[in-house]
Amino acid sequence: MKICVLGGCGAMAKAVLKPLADENDVSKVVIADLDGAAADEIAKQYGDKFSGCEVNALNKDSLVKCIKDVDVVMGYVGPFYIFEEKVISACIEAETHYVSIADDFDAYLAVEKLHEKAKAARITVITGLGNSPGITNLLAKKGYQSMDAPERIHINWTGGADEEVGPANVKHVMHIFSGHTLQWMDGKEVQVKTGRGEKQVLFPEPIGWQTVFYTGHAESVSVPRNLPGLLEVTLHGGARPVWVARMATKLGDWKLSDSHRKRERLAKLLSPILGVFKIGDSADKSVFRIDVYGSNKGKKRHHFYTGVGPIAEITSYPCLEGALMVGRGQIRKRGVFAPEAILSPNTFLPRLAKRGVEISFYEGGPLQR
């Protein structure tokens, strides 16, 4: 199996390089990045089956040439509202499978329209197979399938203060707290203002109670489309410390981050200094929590699921497992899919547990891990 890690010099992507080196049936790993020299240097650290490739993901011809001879592309190039549709279009032309960590709701809306083209090209695309979206979608599906009459799903996440912050992540945070996003309420899709809907959620340690807000991740768009019959699906996200989310919301309200160009300028300014304000906060991991409400056999039920871990690992290991399954022919459906539309939580989540991802399940008895 030959795999391309697109955006392979980034902090998220680096988490999968050693695991890929350890997979015996992975014969070649191409680290593709705009910084070709860095890609070559990183490739040297992991052995002969690794190589670097300089590629501009905005140049379709360059990208197709880089990925044409691999079996699966793992997508890490963000911000995804800019790149995801372009990268999947290149994968369709190259007839190469694709699995990504894309997290923007508008990126999902754009790429779901490519389903028939991907199907005709005989490729599998799984968009948004990280932690949120990704693990969160599959836990939502697990809760949905645990009841005969599921009604409401509330998905929540927050990032830790001491997690690595780069320009792409800063742009993403500004994007998901700027403007409007979509939620599912009273059985229909509604538009809401990001940074609103404030509530407190109890997450696993090291976060605990945390304030979260409506944000522009993809779960509240894809989950109700793929898990029919739900009355409500909401998505709240945040950051530790909470002022990061509040600042991002204010920047959006003041029209300082309402375009990609503005976000790029702000990211260059903010990325080097954000860490200065986090000194003293011990939240060195990211967390998520999914609450599912409904009834089973006539009895009201509330099931919830939590997860915690270093952001690079809980984001990248789902993408890794998805790519391996596609490359091994264990997934044969063709087209563009959100995780809950193509994966079974009962088979996929144990694969993550073997990678050390901490997920806990509560379905009416003792907390299960």
Secondary structure, DSSP 8 states (H G I E B T S, - for coil): -EEEEETTTSHHHHTTHHHHHH-TT--EEEEEES-HHHHHHHHHTS-TTEEEEE--TT-HHHHHHHHTT-SEEEE--S-HHHHHHHHHHHHHHHT-EEEE---BHHHHHHHGGGHHHHHHTT-EEE---BTTTBHHHHHHHHHHHT-SEEEEEEEEEEE-TTS---HHHHHHHHHHTSSEEEEEETTEEEEEETT-S-EEEE--TTT-EEEEEE--BSHHHHHHHHSTT-SEEEEEEEESSTHHHHHHHHHHHTTSSSSHHHHHHHHHHHTTTGGGGGTT----SEEEEEEEEEEETTEEEEEEEEEEE-HHHHHHHHHHHHHHHHHTTS----EEE-HHHH--HHHHHHHHHHTT-EEEEESSSS-B-
